[in-house]
Amino acid sequence: MGKIQVEKVPCGDICAITGIDGFEIGDTIADLENPEALPRTEIDQPTMSMLFTINNSPFFGKEGKFVTSRHIRDRLFKELEKNLALKVETTDSEDKFNVFGRGVLHLSVLIETMRREGYELQVGRPQVILKEIDGKKHEPMETLSIDVPEDMASKAINLVSLRKGDMLIMEPKGDLQHLEFSIPSRGLIGLRNRILTATAGTAIINHRFSEYGLYKGDFTEEVKGAIVSSAAGKATAYALNRLQDRGRFFIDVNQEIYIGQVIGENSKSDEMAVNLIKGKQLTNMRKSGTDEAMKIAPKVDFSLEENMEYIKSDEYLEVTPENLRMRKIVFKG
């Protein structure tokens, strides 16, 4: 196993050619006097986009090595050399970039790779790429397959139906029920987590792009409001315990938080600003030691993909080598 320099390569051998600039995937290297081009390789077009920008949160620069817009720009354009289905567009702002990919998973692999390399950045909510065909709005459609126990099938069907999914196939597959749907790509954002929760983690979910179809309209499902921090500092057990009945939290006791950070999910649809820094007033009758007896529910720990799917249009996901934090783009208090 080695490399040697040759002038001819027989059919079937693998070779590397150097010294050629400005080529694209699918170009043919041909005879100068009698060039014949091979059919171009078709690369799947992106169906989803995300906004990448520098981290401008109060915790900027504390955990990452590469934090400037130049760092992010160079890294994104370097990725284009090997990531064929990825596209990057600059915007009016020098520190913001639109990145186009084949779905949430495709984009999340890039983001996870960057954070492991020491990059610090913020990303916006994934947006599907709409097209106008014959004067009508079209959106990317996916074929979604779900294998789930029979007694859980109705829950999965209901959740997909709320996202404008149409059932194509329903048939038994051993001990499981095999379901197939045609669903808009935007309907898949956040759907996996909801189905896994509803089916106690028993569902097996796969999806693939099928075609562009007519836009199916807005979804009608209820969206829970965010709990946002109105103070900066370390979260106290007293404040967390006092607000447990208002929703579920994404942070632990003594975790550093900042103003405008999304720290939980309200049980209602309204957004709520709270102060988790405030401790109780201590007197001779009320001692700090009683905090140990509090039973605080463990925080909700989202993966990178779940965070990307959870954020709303007015929020960013702050990505650093050590942490993932959701925040409001503009916090009005």
Order of alpha helices (4+ residues) and beta strands (2+ residues): beta-alpha-beta-beta-alpha-beta-beta-beta-beta-alpha-beta-beta-alpha-beta-beta-beta-alpha-beta-beta-beta-beta-alpha-beta-beta
